[in-house]
Amino acid sequence: MIAGTLLGTVPACGTLRGRVGRYRLAVLTSAGSCTHRNNIQVNLPYELMVGLRYTRSGRGVGRRNGFISFISALSVAGIALGVAALIVVLSVMNGFQKEVRDRMLSVLSHIEVVSTTQPITDWKALVDQTRRNPQILAGAPYVSGQAMLTRDESVRGVMVRGIDPALESGVSDVGAQVVRGRIDALVPGEFGIAIGQALAFQLGVKLGDRIALIAPQGTVTPAGVIPRVRQFTVVAIFESGHYEYDTSLVLTALDDAARLFRVDGVSGVRLKTTDMQQAPRIAGDLMRTLDPGLFARDWSSENRNWFAAVQIEKRMMFIILTLIVAVAAFNLVSMLVMTVTDKRSDIAILRTLGASPRSIMAVFVTQGALVGLLGTLVGVTLGTVLALNVGPVVGFIERLFGFQVLPSGVYFISNLPSDLHWSDVLTIGLTSCVLALAATIYPSLSASRVRPAEALRYE
């Protein structure tokens, strides 16, 4: 009877032998007869086996056990859905961050070396010096300054960047982003200019139109300070996909920018590294080799506020979505409490056989841990599959319901990006397991305090 109660599927001839701590079970090998027996030594702690049996209970043992098994399945499903949702959401957030970062770096450089005192006159020697670092792939000079761009009655504040088109392709992708015209049309002395497509739309300009740039540094005359104005011809229109740069950045030839701002030299050099993620560390290495007065800054420091905001948003989303897993863990608590109430007689029998309160507690910790681990594994598998196939899944939903998640006319990207980080998957899985284990503490303590005499009084 004891074996039938604990294991549920043991025939009437089955017996539970041996000491508490190991199962030694005689199982029938022929239906309806006890003439052939195989003694099977199951070398596992009995706490693990009983906990596993309780997790699977509910097949023909009674309506109440069936309901407990149903609650157990709900707990597994709740944990799995919470873990999968957390993985997918964080992967999509990583994808958006990667998309915006790549669009930024198509215009920005990985590292910039600038002078804190005066313009750099021998930029070629500086590039050669930085190229001694094996992680620096290319370098290009630039001249930058703020100016006012005017077209008829329209006025815009812009950042002017003077570049060498032949070298710029080594540190940025701006040449590949030109939608009309050519970037190599920025010839020194011809005062050509390349502007973003959004800015061109706002000003109503096209290739060949002339616009004026007004430098803030004026010319001192007896009549006062007169701003320096230079007419430029639009020779290229680019689209980086980043609204800020498409509306506020203009490019011109290096020498033309130096003449506009009256700079004797360049503002700095832009560098491309082998790994943009290592740019902060590489910039720190360069700082130890640069001459006094020179400063190296990486791409993340130029957009520190934006990346900090994204990281805070990601952490808060992790905390909020973890509550889904926490709710499933509360469901696990209710399932275990019901199991303890239903198995009071089993607990009492185990106690009379010599099981300690710690062993009884281990039985229900095992049951809860198995449910939590199963839910976590299912959730990690489901979330990983969805995160790696977000595009096809979203496309199917769009075709099924007839709407577009990211309209191309509103957003710069029309596909939902996803970037799965295995470190996030590991963190989510561990968090889910810890919550499941924490949910087993109260029911397990309650089971360990059951008194055999009271539990068996009416059995």
C-alpha positions as CSV (number, residue, x, y, z in Angstrom):
1,M,0.0,0.0,0.0
2,I,2.8,2.4,0.8
3,A,4.4,1.8,-2.7
4,G,1.0,2.2,-4.3
5,T,0.4,5.5,-2.5
6,L,3.8,7.0,-3.2
7,L,4.3,5.8,-6.8
8,G,0.7,5.4,-7.9
9,T,1.4,2.9,-10.7
10,V,2.9,0.0,-8.7
11,P,0.8,-3.2,-8.9
12,A,-0.7,-4.9,-5.8
13,C,2.3,-7.3,-5.6
14,G,4.8,-4.4,-5.5
15,T,6.6,-3.8,-2.2
16,L,8.8,-1.0,-0.9
17,R,11.8,-2.5,0.8
18,G,15.0,-1.3,2.4
19,R,15.8,1.7,4.4
20,V,14.7,5.3,3.8
21,G,17.2,7.0,1.6
22,R,17.1,4.7,-1.4
23,Y,14.2,3.0,-3.3
24,R,14.5,-0.8,-3.7
25,L,11.4,-1.8,-5.6
26,A,10.2,-5.2,-6.7
27,V,8.2,-4.7,-9.9
28,L,6.1,-7.3,-11.7
29,T,7.2,-8.3,-15.1
30,S,4.1,-10.4,-16.0
31,A,0.6,-9.1,-15.8
32,G,-1.5,-10.6,-13.0
33,S,1.2,-12.8,-11.7
34,C,4.0,-12.6,-9.1
35,T,6.0,-15.5,-10.4
36,H,8.6,-13.4,-12.2
37,R,10.2,-10.5,-10.4
38,N,13.1,-8.3,-11.2
39,N,14.7,-6.4,-8.3
40,I,15.5,-3.0,-9.6
41,Q,17.9,-0.9,-7.6
42,V,17.2,2.8,-8.3
43,N,20.3,4.6,-7.1
44,L,18.7,8.0,-6.6
45,P,17.8,9.8,-3.4
46,Y,14.2,8.9,-2.5
47,E,13.4,12.6,-2.1
48,L,14.1,13.2,-5.7
49,M,12.0,10.2,-6.8
50,V,9.0,11.1,-4.6
51,G,9.2,14.7,-5.8
52,L,9.3,13.6,-9.4
53,R,6.3,11.3,-8.7
54,Y,4.3,14.1,-7.2
55,T,5.1,16.3,-10.2
56,R,3.6,13.7,-12.5
57,S,0.6,12.8,-10.3
58,G,-2.9,12.9,-11.5
59,R,-3.4,9.9,-13.8
60,G,-6.2,7.9,-12.3
61,V,-5.4,8.7,-8.6
62,G,-8.4,10.9,-8.1
63,R,-10.0,14.1,-9.2
64,R,-8.1,16.2,-6.6
65,N,-4.7,14.9,-7.8
66,G,-5.8,15.6,-11.4
67,F,-6.6,19.2,-10.4
68,I,-3.2,19.6,-8.7
69,S,-1.5,18.3,-11.9
70,F,-3.5,20.9,-13.9
71,I,-2.3,23.7,-11.6
72,S,1.3,22.3,-12.0
73,A,0.9,22.5,-15.8
74,L,-0.4,26.1,-15.5
75,S,2.7,26.9,-13.4
76,V,5.0,25.5,-16.1
77,A,3.1,27.4,-18.8
78,G,3.2,30.7,-16.8
79,I,6.9,30.5,-16.2
80,A,7.6,29.5,-19.8
81,L,5.5,32.4,-21.2
82,G,7.2,34.9,-18.9
83,V,10.7,33.7,-19.7
84,A,9.9,33.7,-23.5
85,A,8.4,37.2,-23.4
86,L,11.4,38.5,-21.5
87,I,13.9,37.1,-24.0
88,V,12.0,38.3,-27.0
89,V,11.4,41.9,-25.7
90,L,15.1,42.3,-24.6
91,S,16.2,40.9,-28.0
92,V,14.0,43.4,-29.8
93,M,15.4,46.3,-27.6
94,N,18.9,45.1,-28.4
95,G,18.0,45.1,-32.1
96,F,16.7,48.7,-32.0
97,Q,19.8,49.8,-30.1
98,K,22.1,48.1,-32.6
99,E,20.2,49.6,-35.5
100,V,20.4,53.1,-34.2
101,R,24.1,52.6,-33.2
102,D,25.0,51.3,-36.7
103,R,23.2,54.3,-38.3
104,M,25.1,56.7,-36.0
105,L,28.4,55.0,-36.8
106,S,27.7,55.3,-40.5
107,V,28.3,59.1,-40.0
108,L,30.4,59.1,-36.9
109,S,33.8,57.6,-36.5
110,H,34.8,55.0,-33.9
111,I,37.5,57.3,-32.4
112,E,38.3,61.0,-32.8
113,V,41.7,62.5,-31.9
114,V,41.3,66.3,-31.4
115,S,43.5,69.1,-30.1
116,T,42.5,70.9,-26.9
117,T,44.6,74.0,-27.7
118,Q,45.1,74.7,-31.4
119,P,44.5,73.2,-34.8
120,I,46.5,70.2,-35.9
121,T,48.9,71.1,-38.6
122,D,50.7,67.8,-39.3
123,W,47.7,65.4,-39.4
124,K,49.5,62.9,-41.6
125,A,52.1,62.3,-38.9
126,L,49.3,61.9,-36.3
127,V,47.5,59.3,-38.4
128,D,50.8,57.4,-38.9
129,Q,51.3,57.5,-35.1
130,T,47.9,56.1,-34.4
131,R,48.2,53.4,-37.1
132,R,51.0,51.9,-35.0
133,N,48.3,50.5,-32.9
134,P,47.3,47.2,-34.7
135,Q,43.6,47.8,-33.9
136,I,43.5,51.0,-35.9
137,L,42.5,50.3,-39.5
138,A,42.3,53.8,-41.1
139,G,42.4,57.5,-40.3
140,A,41.1,60.7,-42.0
141,P,41.4,64.4,-41.2
142,Y,38.4,66.7,-40.7
143,V,37.5,70.3,-40.0
144,S,34.3,71.0,-38.1
145,G,32.4,74.1,-37.0
146,Q,28.9,75.4,-36.5
147,A,27.3,77.7,-39.0
148,M,24.0,79.1,-40.2
149,L,22.6,77.7,-43.5
150,T,20.3,80.0,-45.4
151,R,18.1,79.4,-48.5
152,D,15.8,82.2,-49.4
153,E,13.9,83.0,-46.2
154,S,14.8,79.6,-44.5
155,V,17.5,79.5,-41.9
156,R,19.0,76.4,-40.2
157,G,21.7,75.9,-37.7
158,V,24.1,73.1,-39.0
159,M,27.3,71.4,-38.1
160,V,29.8,71.8,-41.0
161,R,32.3,69.0,-41.5
162,G,35.1,69.3,-43.9
163,I,36.4,66.0,-45.2
164,D,38.7,64.4,-47.7
165,P,36.4,62.2,-49.9
166,A,39.3,59.9,-50.8
167,L,40.1,59.1,-47.1
168,E,36.6,59.5,-45.6
169,S,35.4,56.2,-47.1
170,G,37.9,54.4,-44.8
171,V,36.3,55.7,-41.6
172,S,32.6,56.1,-42.4
173,D,29.9,55.0,-44.8
174,V,28.7,58.4,-45.9
175,G,29.8,57.8,-49.5
176,A,27.5,54.7,-49.7
177,Q,24.6,56.7,-48.3
178,V,24.5,59.3,-51.1
179,V,21.2,59.0,-52.9
180,R,21.8,61.8,-55.4
181,G,25.0,63.1,-56.7
182,R,28.5,61.9,-55.8
183,I,30.6,62.4,-52.6
184,D,33.8,62.8,-54.7
185,A,32.3,65.9,-56.2
186,L,33.5,67.8,-53.1
187,V,36.5,69.2,-54.9
188,P,38.7,71.8,-53.0
189,G,38.2,75.3,-54.3
190,E,34.8,74.6,-55.9
191,F,32.8,75.1,-52.7
192,G,30.5,72.1,-53.2
193,I,28.4,70.8,-50.3
194,A,26.6,67.6,-49.4
195,I,23.4,67.8,-47.2
196,G,21.0,65.3,-45.7
197,Q,17.8,64.4,-47.6
198,A,15.6,65.6,-44.7
199,L,17.4,69.0,-44.7
200,A,17.1,69.2,-48.5
201,F,13.3,68.6,-48.2
202,Q,12.9,71.2,-45.5
203,L,14.8,73.8,-47.5
204,G,13.3,72.8,-50.9
205,V,16.7,72.4,-52.6
206,K,18.0,69.9,-55.2
207,L,21.3,69.2,-56.9
208,G,22.8,72.3,-58.4
209,D,21.1,74.8,-56.2
210,R,23.1,77.3,-54.3
211,I,22.9,77.9,-50.5
212,A,24.8,80.2,-48.2
213,L,26.8,79.3,-45.1
214,I,27.3,82.0,-42.5
215,A,30.3,81.4,-40.1
216,P,29.9,82.8,-36.6
217,Q,33.4,84.2,-36.6
218,G,32.9,87.6,-38.3
219,T,35.3,90.0,-40.0
220,V,36.2,93.1,-38.0
221,T,35.7,96.3,-40.1
222,P,35.4,100.0,-39.2
223,A,31.6,99.6,-39.5
224,G,31.6,96.7,-37.0
225,V,31.8,92.9,-37.2
226,I,30.6,91.5,-40.5
227,P,29.7,87.8,-40.6
228,R,31.5,85.7,-43.2
229,V,29.2,84.4,-45.9
230,R,30.1,81.9,-48.5
231,Q,27.9,80.5,-51.3
232,F,28.0,76.7,-51.8
233,T,26.6,74.5,-54.5
234,V,24.7,71.3,-53.6
235,V,26.6,68.5,-55.3
236,A,25.3,65.5,-53.2
237,I,22.4,64.5,-51.0
238,F,22.8,61.7,-48.5
239,E,20.5,59.7,-46.2
240,S,22.0,58.2,-43.1
241,G,18.7,57.0,-41.7
242,H,19.3,59.0,-38.5
243,Y,17.1,62.1,-38.4
244,E,19.4,64.2,-36.3
245,Y,22.3,63.9,-38.8
246,D,20.1,64.1,-41.9
247,T,18.8,67.5,-40.7
248,S,21.9,69.1,-39.0
249,L,25.0,67.8,-40.7
250,V,26.5,69.1,-43.9
251,L,29.7,68.0,-45.6
252,T,32.2,70.0,-47.7
253,A,35.7,69.7,-48.9
254,L,38.4,69.9,-46.2
255,D,40.2,73.0,-47.7
256,D,36.8,74.8,-48.2
257,A,35.8,74.3,-44.6
258,A,39.3,75.4,-43.4
259,R,38.9,78.6,-45.5
260,L,35.3,79.2,-44.2
261,F,36.3,78.9,-40.5
262,R,39.9,80.3,-41.1
263,V,41.5,77.3,-39.6
264,D,45.3,76.8,-40.3
265,G,45.3,73.0,-40.2
266,V,42.5,70.5,-39.2
267,S,40.3,70.1,-36.2
268,G,41.3,66.4,-35.7
269,V,41.5,63.0,-37.2
270,R,38.8,60.3,-37.4
271,L,39.9,56.7,-36.8
272,K,38.3,53.3,-37.6
273,T,39.0,50.4,-35.3
274,T,38.8,46.6,-35.8
275,D,36.0,46.3,-33.2
276,M,33.8,49.3,-32.4
277,Q,32.8,47.6,-29.0
278,Q,36.5,47.9,-28.0
279,A,36.7,51.6,-29.0
280,P,36.7,53.0,-25.4
281,R,39.6,50.7,-24.4
282,I,41.5,51.6,-27.6
283,A,40.9,55.3,-27.0
284,G,42.4,54.9,-23.6
285,D,45.5,53.1,-25.0
286,L,45.9,56.0,-27.5
287,M,45.7,58.6,-24.8
288,R,48.9,57.1,-23.2
289,T,50.8,57.5,-26.5
290,L,49.5,60.9,-27.8
291,D,51.4,64.2,-27.4
292,P,50.3,66.6,-24.7
293,G,47.3,68.7,-25.9
294,L,45.8,65.9,-27.9
295,F,42.7,64.0,-26.7
296,A,41.1,60.8,-27.9
297,R,37.3,60.3,-27.5
298,D,35.3,57.3,-28.7
299,W,31.8,57.1,-30.3
300,S,30.1,56.2,-27.0
301,S,31.3,59.3,-25.2
302,E,29.8,61.5,-27.9
303,N,26.4,60.0,-27.4
304,R,26.7,59.2,-23.7
305,N,23.2,60.5,-22.7
306,W,21.4,58.5,-25.4
307,F,23.1,55.2,-24.6
308,A,22.7,55.7,-20.9
309,A,18.9,56.3,-21.4
310,V,18.7,53.1,-23.5
311,Q,20.4,51.1,-20.8
312,I,18.1,52.4,-18.1
313,E,15.1,51.6,-20.3
314,K,16.4,48.1,-20.8
315,R,16.9,47.5,-17.1
316,M,13.5,48.8,-16.2
317,M,11.9,46.6,-18.9
318,F,13.7,43.6,-17.5
319,I,12.4,44.4,-14.0
320,I,8.8,44.9,-15.2
321,L,8.7,41.8,-17.3
322,T,10.3,39.7,-14.5
323,L,7.0,40.3,-12.7
324,I,5.4,37.9,-15.2
325,V,7.7,35.2,-14.0
326,A,7.0,36.2,-10.4
327,V,3.3,35.8,-10.9
328,A,3.9,32.3,-12.2
329,A,6.0,31.7,-9.2
330,F,3.1,32.6,-6.9
331,N,1.0,30.1,-8.9
332,L,3.7,27.6,-8.1
333,V,3.3,28.4,-4.3
334,S,-0.4,27.7,-4.5
335,M,0.2,24.4,-6.3
336,L,2.7,23.2,-3.7
337,V,0.4,24.2,-0.8
338,M,-2.4,22.2,-2.3
339,T,0.0,19.3,-2.8
340,V,1.1,19.4,0.8
341,T,-2.5,19.4,2.0
342,D,-3.4,16.5,-0.2
343,K,-0.3,14.4,0.7
344,R,-0.4,14.8,4.5
345,S,-0.9,11.0,4.9
346,D,2.0,10.3,2.6
347,I,4.2,12.7,4.6
348,A,3.1,11.0,7.8
349,I,4.0,7.5,6.5
350,L,7.4,8.7,5.4
351,R,8.0,10.3,8.8
352,T,7.1,6.9,10.5
353,L,9.6,5.1,8.2
354,G,12.3,7.4,9.5
355,A,12.3,10.4,7.1
356,S,13.6,13.6,8.7
357,P,11.8,17.0,8.4
358,R,14.7,18.0,6.2
359,S,14.0,15.1,3.8
360,I,10.3,16.0,3.7
361,M,11.2,19.5,2.8
362,A,13.6,18.3,0.1
363,V,10.7,16.3,-1.5
364,F,8.6,19.4,-2.1
365,V,11.6,21.6,-3.0
366,T,12.4,19.0,-5.6
367,Q,8.8,19.1,-6.9
368,G,8.8,22.9,-7.2
369,A,12.3,23.0,-8.6
370,L,11.4,20.5,-11.3
371,V,8.3,22.6,-12.3
372,G,10.4,25.8,-12.4
373,L,13.2,24.1,-14.3
374,L,10.8,22.7,-16.9
375,G,9.1,26.0,-17.3
376,T,12.4,27.8,-17.7
377,L,13.7,25.3,-20.3
378,V,10.5,25.5,-22.3
379,G,10.5,29.3,-22.1
380,V,14.2,29.6,-23.0
381,T,13.6,27.4,-26.0
382,L,10.5,29.2,-27.2
383,G,12.0,32.7,-26.6
384,T,15.2,31.9,-28.4
385,V,13.3,30.5,-31.4
386,L,11.1,33.6,-31.5
387,A,14.0,36.0,-31.0
388,L,15.9,34.4,-33.9
389,N,12.9,34.5,-36.2
390,V,11.2,37.8,-35.2
391,G,11.1,39.0,-38.8
392,P,9.2,36.0,-40.3
393,V,6.9,35.9,-37.3
394,V,6.0,39.6,-37.5
395,G,5.6,39.3,-41.3
396,F,3.1,36.4,-40.8
397,I,1.1,38.4,-38.3
398,E,1.1,41.4,-40.6
399,R,-0.2,39.3,-43.5
400,L,-2.7,37.6,-41.2
401,F,-4.3,40.7,-39.8
402,G,-3.6,43.1,-42.7
403,F,-1.5,45.8,-40.9
404,Q,2.1,46.9,-40.7
405,V,3.9,47.1,-37.4
406,L,6.5,49.6,-38.6
407,P,5.2,51.6,-41.6
408,S,8.1,52.7,-43.8
409,G,6.6,56.1,-44.3
410,V,6.8,56.8,-40.6
411,Y,9.9,54.9,-39.4
412,F,13.3,54.7,-41.0
413,I,13.2,50.9,-40.6
414,S,10.3,48.7,-41.8
415,N,11.4,45.4,-40.2
416,L,11.4,44.6,-36.5
417,P,15.1,44.2,-35.6
418,S,16.3,41.5,-33.1
419,D,19.7,41.0,-31.6
420,L,19.8,38.0,-29.2
421,H,22.4,38.2,-26.5
422,W,23.2,34.8,-24.8
423,S,24.2,36.7,-21.7
424,D,20.6,38.0,-21.4
425,V,19.3,34.4,-22.0
426,L,21.5,33.2,-19.2
427,T,20.5,36.0,-16.8
428,I,16.8,35.4,-17.5
429,G,17.1,31.6,-17.0
430,L,18.9,32.0,-13.7
431,T,16.4,34.6,-12.5
432,S,13.5,32.3,-13.3
433,C,15.1,29.3,-11.5
434,V,15.9,31.5,-8.4
435,L,12.3,32.7,-8.3
436,A,11.0,29.1,-8.6
437,L,13.2,27.9,-5.8
438,A,12.2,30.9,-3.6
439,A,8.5,29.9,-4.2
440,T,9.1,26.4,-2.7
441,I,10.4,27.6,0.7
442,Y,7.0,28.3,2.5
443,P,5.2,25.1,1.2
444,S,8.2,22.9,2.0
445,L,8.5,24.3,5.5
446,S,4.8,23.7,6.0
447,A,5.2,20.0,4.8
448,S,8.2,19.5,7.2
449,R,6.1,20.5,10.2
450,V,3.3,18.0,9.6
451,R,2.8,15.7,12.7
452,P,2.4,12.0,11.7
453,A,-0.1,11.3,14.6
454,E,-2.5,14.1,13.6
455,A,-2.2,13.3,9.9
456,L,-3.0,9.6,10.3
457,R,-5.7,10.0,13.0
458,Y,-8.6,9.7,10.5
459,E,-6.9,7.5,7.9
